[in-house]
């Protein structure tokens, strides 16, 4: 049994349990008050960026008018909150989506939610709960927000004072009930509008696993959950010796659901009996569709191989959007493909291997070079942004010179990066400057209008393979026998 003990030098080591509980309460209060300070700083940044942006817009409009130029179009005028988001993200080390929520919460607390702001300054809300609550109340109409805020915040404060901390998942229902008490029809209107927010996202998590997060309408989610639980229960009844947990059976049931063809039939990777499997009649018992083979799929499979054999390393293979599954899984996928639909891409990891001296002087970026940049970057390269490279635009870091291509940023790997649409617009029309890193390996240097500098590195499969190749080269050099070289002995004279 491992014995746990605090370092003797820590002031906590000499405290009793009662004293530790009180100290923890004080630490939590300080942390919650610090969260309010952070949100206040965000609001101050929004105000500062707004003032600077408005002044710059007036200056540029006056210059355009004096020169007889037409006014800038709307898409070239960036909203101050968008520019402030980049400052919040980089200054506080937050993902872009979190910076967005911090700005929403800050604006709401300072303009629409005085009661929530008052209680927050008592240190009773942790940052996650406070931001989530302010963002949820942001969608309440102005004519209802006062009454809804009062009901929700008063109830939460009572619950917290009673020692029963609320969960973030309970906030939605609490707000819905408060709205219903004020205007029953508003709940239906909100529910209908909220359907547009439905989405599913996938994120590789390492260890051969990918997380899936879904936001679904209640009715659809309930239907899906019931189906998964029915499938999991049926599996448990059919095999009493099944050692899987309920959570594992639910995950497998969801996977099974995704292995059906568009027509609703199962793909069975082990079945070679012709039309029987396609018709859904094949099963061990003959009375229904077989349990689908794990890993069966529909659609085209693309396998990317990073050529590393020349450097004495095994080839690096990617075939699941940035994740690495088992070799058996890959074999099953290839065998399940019809008419050899699997596509294999062999990638040379050398920097600039896809560049062409003539294409470098053309603004157009070939599909092959775009694919290479996406494989190198992995995500949008703006600090804190997690938009997948597949959903990004490939942009020139140094602007391409249309009048004289030889004088501008070339269409070459070292001068190209992935940027999501929003950050591409910020780069084009915003006040920050962007430079490629000196090594030409995809490093992006960003300098803000406040004089701060940030650097982002590519994180896609190509960049990771290059890092492994560099480490292997250094290891080989370090393992070479060390020989001293002496100057030749001068025998003359």
Secondary structure by P-SEA (a helix, b strand, c coil): cbbbbcccccccccccaaaaaaaaaaaaaaaaaaaaaaaaaaaaaaaaaaaaaaaaaaaaaaaaaaaccccccccccccaaaaaaaaaaaaacccaaaaaaaaaaaaaaacccaaaaaaaaaccccaaaaaaaaaaacccccccaaaaaaaaaaaaaaaaaacbbbbccaaaaaaaaaaaaccaaaaaaaaaaaccccbbbbbbccccbbbbbbbbcaaaaaaaaaaaaaaaaaaaaacccccccaaaaaaaaaaaaaaccccccccccccccccccccccccccccccccccccccccbbbbbbcccccccccbbbbccccccccaaaaaaaaaacccccbbbbbbcccccccccccccccccccaaaaaaaaaacccccccccccccccbbbbbcccccccccccccccccccbbbbcaaaaaaaacccbbbbbcccccbbbbbbcccbbbbbbbbbcaaaaaaaaaaaaaaaaaaacbbbbbbccccccc
